[in-house]
Amino acid sequence: MNTERNAEDRPLRQLSDTLQTDLAMVRSTATDLERQVQTFIEERPVAAVLTALGLGFVVARIFTRR
């Protein structure tokens, strides 16, 4: 009975390991993206503000369409 239980838990353990690995990769990618955005803002503050305004305009147009 104990061996049956271990056999049933094995796929769940593999799934858990896979999800933990994937989550670590997502966190790493998000951290890299955050650094890139921060560097862009620090190096080009005017372009960053204009980009934010442009994106805000586009989002507003999308949500106010009739």
MOPAC internal coordinates of N, CA, C and O (Angstrom, degrees):
PM7 1SCF
backbone

  N    0.0000 0     0.00 0     0.00 0    0    0    0
  C    1.4474 1     0.00 0     0.00 0    1    0    0
  C    1.5265 1   110.80 1     0.00 0    2    1    0
  O    1.2310 1   120.44 1   140.75 1    3    2    1
  N    1.2999 1   116.76 1   -39.25 1    3    2    1
  C    1.4516 1   120.99 1   179.69 1    5    3    2
  C    1.5277 1   110.89 1   -65.78 1    6    5    3
  O    1.2310 1   120.38 1   143.11 1    7    6    5
  N    1.3438 1   116.88 1   -36.89 1    7    6    5
  C    1.4602 1   119.77 1   178.76 1    9    7    6
  C    1.5293 1   110.99 1   -68.95 1   10    9    7
  O    1.2310 1   120.51 1   146.51 1   11   10    9
  N    1.3355 1   116.63 1   -33.49 1   11   10    9
  C    1.4606 1   120.06 1   176.05 1   13   11   10
  C    1.5236 1   110.53 1   -64.18 1   14   13   11
  O    1.2310 1   120.99 1   138.65 1   15   14   13
  N    1.3058 1   115.72 1   -41.35 1   15   14   13
  C    1.4695 1   121.36 1  -179.81 1   17   15   14
  C    1.5271 1   110.50 1   -63.64 1   18   17   15
  O    1.2310 1   120.59 1   137.50 1   19   18   17
  N    1.3283 1   116.48 1   -42.50 1   19   18   17
  C    1.4563 1   120.59 1   178.54 1   21   19   18
  C    1.5257 1   110.98 1   -65.23 1   22   21   19
  O    1.2310 1   120.51 1   141.94 1   23   22   21
  N    1.3223 1   116.64 1   -38.06 1   23   22   21
  C    1.4644 1   120.70 1   178.60 1   25   23   22
  C    1.5244 1   110.85 1   -65.43 1   26   25   23
  O    1.2310 1   120.35 1   144.23 1   27   26   25
  N    1.3286 1   116.94 1   -35.77 1   27   26   25
  C    1.4629 1   120.72 1   178.52 1   29   27   26
  C    1.5272 1   111.33 1   -72.42 1   30   29   27
  O    1.2310 1   120.26 1   145.88 1   31   30   29
  N    1.3238 1   117.11 1   -34.12 1   31   30   29
  C    1.4663 1   121.41 1  -177.89 1   33   31   30
  C    1.5257 1   112.70 1   -76.54 1   34   33   31
  O    1.2310 1   120.15 1   157.64 1   35   34   33
  N    1.3094 1   117.31 1   -22.36 1   35   34   33
  C    1.4544 1   120.73 1  -175.53 1   37   35   34
  C    1.5310 1   112.86 1   -58.02 1   38   37   35
  O    1.2310 1   118.70 1   130.56 1   39   38   37
  N    1.3362 1   120.09 1   -49.44 1   39   38   37
  C    1.4774 1   119.15 1   178.97 1   41   39   38
  C    1.5309 1   112.11 1   -62.50 1   42   41   39
  O    1.2310 1   120.62 1   145.04 1   43   42   41
  N    1.3203 1   116.42 1   -34.96 1   43   42   41
  C    1.4661 1   119.10 1   178.53 1   45   43   42
  C    1.5196 1   110.60 1   -67.25 1   46   45   43
  O    1.2310 1   120.46 1   140.64 1   47   46   45
  N    1.3134 1   116.73 1   -39.36 1   47   46   45
  C    1.4620 1   120.74 1   178.21 1   49   47   46
  C    1.5268 1   110.34 1   -65.11 1   50   49   47
  O    1.2310 1   120.32 1   138.88 1   51   50   49
  N    1.3287 1   116.99 1   -41.12 1   51   50   49
  C    1.4610 1   121.01 1   178.43 1   53   51   50
  C    1.5254 1   110.25 1   -63.90 1   54   53   51
  O    1.2310 1   120.48 1   137.74 1   55   54   53
  N    1.3260 1   116.68 1   -42.26 1   55   54   53
  C    1.4566 1   121.11 1   178.27 1   57   55   54
  C    1.5205 1   110.39 1   -62.84 1   58   57   55
  O    1.2310 1   120.65 1   136.87 1   59   58   57
  N    1.3178 1   116.36 1   -43.13 1   59   58   57
  C    1.4605 1   121.12 1   178.76 1   61   59   58
  C    1.5234 1   110.98 1   -61.26 1   62   61   59
  O    1.2310 1   120.51 1   136.13 1   63   62   61
  N    1.3284 1   116.63 1   -43.87 1   63   62   61
  C    1.4682 1   120.37 1   178.79 1   65   63   62
  C    1.5207 1   111.11 1   -63.29 1   66   65   63
  O    1.2310 1   120.62 1   137.82 1   67   66   65
  N    1.3236 1   116.42 1   -42.18 1   67   66   65
  C    1.4594 1   121.02 1   179.42 1   69   67   66
  C    1.5256 1   110.65 1   -63.68 1   70   69   67
  O    1.2310 1   120.54 1   135.67 1   71   70   69
  N    1.3155 1   116.57 1   -44.33 1   71   70   69
  C    1.4649 1   120.12 1   179.98 1   73   71   70
  C    1.5244 1   111.47 1   -65.04 1   74   73   71
  O    1.2310 1   120.04 1   141.08 1   75   74   73
  N    1.3218 1   117.52 1   -38.92 1   75   74   73
  C    1.4626 1   120.28 1   178.22 1   77   75   74
  C    1.5181 1   111.02 1   -64.81 1   78   77   75
  O    1.2310 1   120.25 1   139.67 1   79   78   77
  N    1.3236 1   117.13 1   -40.33 1   79   78   77
  C    1.4594 1   121.25 1   177.68 1   81   79   78
  C    1.5249 1   110.44 1   -64.89 1   82   81   79
  O    1.2310 1   120.40 1   135.01 1   83   82   81
  N    1.3194 1   116.83 1   -44.99 1   83   82   81
  C    1.4637 1   120.94 1   179.36 1   85   83   82
  C    1.5240 1   111.24 1   -63.51 1   86   85   83
  O    1.2310 1   120.28 1   139.11 1   87   86   85
  N    1.3177 1   117.07 1   -40.89 1   87   86   85
  C    1.4593 1   121.08 1   178.71 1   89   87   86
  C    1.5247 1   110.89 1   -63.82 1   90   89   87
  O    1.2310 1   120.03 1   140.67 1   91   90   89
  N    1.3083 1   117.55 1   -39.33 1   91   90   89
  C    1.4636 1   121.00 1   177.23 1   93   91   90
  C    1.5256 1   110.67 1   -63.53 1   94   93   91
  O    1.2310 1   120.14 1   140.83 1   95   94   93
  N    1.3300 1   117.33 1   -39.17 1   95   94   93
  C    1.4642 1   120.53 1   178.18 1   97   95   94
  C    1.5313 1   110.81 1   -66.79 1   98   97   95
  O    1.2310 1   120.11 1   139.53 1   99   98   97
  N    1.3218 1   117.40 1   -40.47 1   99   98   97
  C    1.4621 1   121.30 1   178.77 1  101   99   98
  C    1.5301 1   109.93 1   -63.81 1  102  101   99
  O    1.2310 1   120.58 1   136.24 1  103  102  101
  N    1.3198 1   116.50 1   -43.76 1  103  102  101
  C    1.4679 1   120.06 1   178.43 1  105  103  102
  C    1.5199 1   110.93 1   -61.40 1  106  105  103
  O    1.2310 1   120.31 1   137.23 1  107  106  105
  N    1.3158 1   117.01 1   -42.77 1  107  106  105
  C    1.4621 1   121.36 1   179.64 1  109  107  106
  C    1.5285 1   110.69 1   -63.12 1  110  109  107
  O    1.2310 1   120.47 1   135.98 1  111  110  109
  N    1.3174 1   116.71 1   -44.02 1  111  110  109
  C    1.4622 1   121.33 1   178.96 1  113  111  110
  C    1.5227 1   110.95 1   -64.09 1  114  113  111
  O    1.2310 1   120.29 1   138.34 1  115  114  113
  N    1.3241 1   117.06 1   -41.66 1  115  114  113
  C    1.4614 1   120.99 1   178.91 1  117  115  114
  C    1.5265 1   110.83 1   -64.36 1  118  117  115
  O    1.2310 1   120.31 1   140.02 1  119  118  117
  N    1.3175 1   117.02 1   -39.98 1  119  118  117
  C    1.4592 1   120.76 1   178.03 1  121  119  118
  C    1.5250 1   110.64 1   -63.87 1  122  121  119
  O    1.2310 1   120.39 1   136.28 1  123  122  121
  N    1.3394 1   116.87 1   -43.72 1  123  122  121
  C    1.4658 1   120.55 1   177.96 1  125  123  122
  C    1.5251 1   110.99 1   -61.97 1  126  125  123
  O    1.2310 1   120.37 1   136.88 1  127  126  125
  N    1.3211 1   116.91 1   -43.12 1  127  126  125
  C    1.4540 1   121.24 1   179.43 1  129  127  126
  C    1.5247 1   110.63 1   -63.18 1  130  129  127
  O    1.2310 1   120.53 1   138.47 1  131  130  129
  N    1.3268 1   116.58 1   -41.53 1  131  130  129
  C    1.4625 1   120.67 1   178.56 1  133  131  130
  C    1.5275 1   110.81 1   -60.90 1  134  133  131
  O    1.2310 1   120.52 1   137.97 1  135  134  133
  N    1.3239 1   116.61 1   -42.03 1  135  134  133
  C    1.4763 1   120.40 1   178.31 1  137  135  134
  C    1.5235 1   111.03 1   -63.70 1  138  137  135
  O    1.2310 1   120.60 1   138.40 1  139  138  137
  N    1.3267 1   116.46 1   -41.60 1  139  138  137
  C    1.4630 1   120.23 1   179.64 1  141  139  138
  C    1.5234 1   111.29 1   -63.54 1  142  141  139
  O    1.2310 1   120.56 1   136.59 1  143  142  141
  N    1.3261 1   116.54 1   -43.41 1  143  142  141
  C    1.4614 1   120.65 1   179.18 1  145  143  142
  C    1.5250 1   110.08 1   -64.64 1  146  145  143
  O    1.2310 1   120.37 1   136.46 1  147  146  145
  N    1.3107 1   116.90 1   -43.54 1  147  146  145
  C    1.4615 1   120.74 1   179.91 1  149  147  146
  C    1.5250 1   110.67 1   -62.24 1  150  149  147
  O    1.2310 1   120.16 1   137.96 1  151  150  149
  N    1.3167 1   117.29 1   -42.04 1  151  150  149
  C    1.4651 1   121.09 1   177.79 1  153  151  150
  C    1.5244 1   110.49 1   -63.80 1  154  153  151
  O    1.2310 1   120.30 1   137.13 1  155  154  153
  N    1.3236 1   117.03 1   -42.87 1  155  154  153
  C    1.4687 1   120.98 1   178.52 1  157  155  154
  C    1.5215 1   110.47 1   -59.89 1  158  157  155
  O    1.2310 1   120.18 1   135.18 1  159  158  157
  N    1.3271 1   117.26 1   -44.82 1  159  158  157
  C    1.4640 1   121.36 1  -179.07 1  161  159  158
  C    1.5307 1   110.55 1   -64.22 1  162  161  159
  O    1.2310 1   120.61 1   137.64 1  163  162  161
  N    1.3309 1   116.45 1   -42.36 1  163  162  161
  C    1.4630 1   119.93 1  -179.30 1  165  163  162
  C    1.5276 1   112.07 1   -67.87 1  166  165  163
  O    1.2310 1   120.13 1   142.63 1  167  166  165
  N    1.3304 1   117.36 1   -37.37 1  167  166  165
  C    1.4611 1   120.99 1  -177.05 1  169  167  166
  C    1.5292 1   112.53 1   -82.44 1  170  169  167
  O    1.2310 1   120.25 1   148.51 1  171  170  169
  N    1.3255 1   117.12 1   -31.49 1  171  170  169
  C    1.4673 1   121.56 1  -176.30 1  173  171  170
  C    1.5257 1   110.58 1  -135.82 1  174  173  171
  O    1.2310 1   119.74 1  -108.58 1  175  174  173
  N    1.3284 1   118.11 1    71.42 1  175  174  173
  C    1.4707 1   120.00 1  -175.68 1  177  175  174
  C    1.5315 1   113.23 1   -63.69 1  178  177  175
  O    1.2310 1   119.91 1   142.76 1  179  178  177
  N    1.3268 1   117.77 1   -37.24 1  179  178  177
  C    1.4704 1   120.00 1  -179.41 1  181  179  178
  C    1.5243 1   109.86 1   -67.28 1  182  181  179
  O    1.2310 1   120.47 1   134.64 1  183  182  181
  N    1.3067 1   116.70 1   -45.36 1  183  182  181
  C    1.4635 1   120.38 1   178.76 1  185  183  182
  C    1.5311 1   110.78 1   -62.44 1  186  185  183
  O    1.2310 1   120.40 1   143.54 1  187  186  185
  N    1.3320 1   116.84 1   -36.46 1  187  186  185
  C    1.4651 1   120.36 1   179.07 1  189  187  186
  C    1.5267 1   110.78 1   -65.14 1  190  189  187
  O    1.2310 1   120.33 1   137.44 1  191  190  189
  N    1.3328 1   116.97 1   -42.56 1  191  190  189
  C    1.4710 1   120.66 1   179.07 1  193  191  190
  C    1.5265 1   110.24 1   -65.55 1  194  193  191
  O    1.2310 1   120.41 1   135.85 1  195  194  193
  N    1.3212 1   116.83 1   -44.15 1  195  194  193
  C    1.4644 1   120.23 1   179.64 1  197  195  194
  C    1.5367 1   111.07 1   -64.18 1  198  197  195
  O    1.2310 1   120.56 1   141.63 1  199  198  197
  N    1.3163 1   116.53 1   -38.37 1  199  198  197
  C    1.4646 1   120.59 1   177.12 1  201  199  198
  C    1.5262 1   110.40 1   -63.00 1  202  201  199
  O    1.2310 1   120.43 1   135.41 1  203  202  201
  N    1.3278 1   116.78 1   -44.59 1  203  202  201
  C    1.4651 1   120.89 1   179.27 1  205  203  202
  C    1.5282 1   110.59 1   -62.63 1  206  205  203
  O    1.2310 1   120.45 1   137.60 1  207  206  205
  N    1.3270 1   116.75 1   -42.40 1  207  206  205
  C    1.4668 1   119.67 1   178.05 1  209  207  206
  C    1.5259 1   111.26 1   -63.23 1  210  209  207
  O    1.2310 1   120.66 1   137.04 1  211  210  209
  N    1.3159 1   116.35 1   -42.96 1  211  210  209
  C    1.4597 1   120.30 1   178.57 1  213  211  210
  C    1.5145 1   112.63 1   -62.22 1  214  213  211
  O    1.2310 1   120.68 1   135.00 1  215  214  213
  N    1.3238 1   116.30 1   -45.00 1  215  214  213
  C    1.4651 1   119.75 1   178.33 1  217  215  214
  C    1.5289 1   110.88 1   -64.72 1  218  217  215
  O    1.2310 1   120.54 1   140.13 1  219  218  217
  N    1.3213 1   116.58 1   -39.87 1  219  218  217
  C    1.4678 1   119.93 1   177.24 1  221  219  218
  C    1.5084 1   111.56 1   -61.23 1  222  221  219
  O    1.2310 1   120.45 1   139.05 1  223  222  221
  N    1.3325 1   116.75 1   -40.95 1  223  222  221
  C    1.4652 1   121.43 1   178.67 1  225  223  222
  C    1.5317 1   110.35 1   -62.83 1  226  225  223
  O    1.2310 1   120.68 1   133.67 1  227  226  225
  N    1.3318 1   116.31 1   -46.33 1  227  226  225
  C    1.4665 1   120.59 1  -178.99 1  229  227  226
  C    1.5356 1   110.69 1   -62.89 1  230  229  227
  O    1.2310 1   120.17 1   134.92 1  231  230  229
  N    1.3192 1   117.27 1   -45.08 1  231  230  229
  C    1.4675 1   120.79 1   179.31 1  233  231  230
  C    1.5312 1   110.36 1   -62.55 1  234  233  231
  O    1.2310 1   120.59 1   137.30 1  235  234  233
  N    1.3268 1   116.47 1   -42.70 1  235  234  233
  C    1.4646 1   119.81 1   179.10 1  237  235  234
  C    1.5319 1   110.98 1   -62.25 1  238  237  235
  O    1.2310 1   120.19 1   138.13 1  239  238  237
  N    1.3196 1   117.23 1   -41.87 1  239  238  237
  C    1.4686 1   120.72 1   178.16 1  241  239  238
  C    1.5274 1   111.98 1   -63.09 1  242  241  239
  O    1.2310 1   120.86 1   140.99 1  243  242  241
  N    1.3077 1   115.96 1   -39.01 1  243  242  241
  C    1.4677 1   119.69 1   179.75 1  245  243  242
  C    1.5261 1   110.61 1   -63.99 1  246  245  243
  O    1.2310 1   120.13 1   136.40 1  247  246  245
  N    1.3269 1   117.36 1   -43.60 1  247  246  245
  C    1.4610 1   120.51 1  -174.79 1  249  247  246
  C    1.5304 1   113.25 1   -83.89 1  250  249  247
  O    1.2310 1   119.60 1   168.60 1  251  250  249
  N    1.3217 1   118.36 1   -11.40 1  251  250  249
  C    1.4578 1   119.01 1   179.92 1  253  251  250
  C    1.5306 1   111.89 1  -107.02 1  254  253  251
  O    1.2310 1   120.54 1  -172.48 1  255  254  253
  N    1.3267 1   116.57 1     7.52 1  255  254  253
  C    1.4686 1   119.30 1   177.76 1  257  255  254
  C    1.5046 1   110.70 1   -66.94 1  258  257  255
  O    1.2310 1   120.89 1   -34.35 1  259  258  257
  N    1.3198 1   115.90 1   145.65 1  259  258  257
  C    1.4699 1   120.12 1   179.62 1  261  259  258
  C    1.4859 1   112.27 1  -109.74 1  262  261  259
  O    1.2310 1   120.10 1   180.00 1  263  262  261

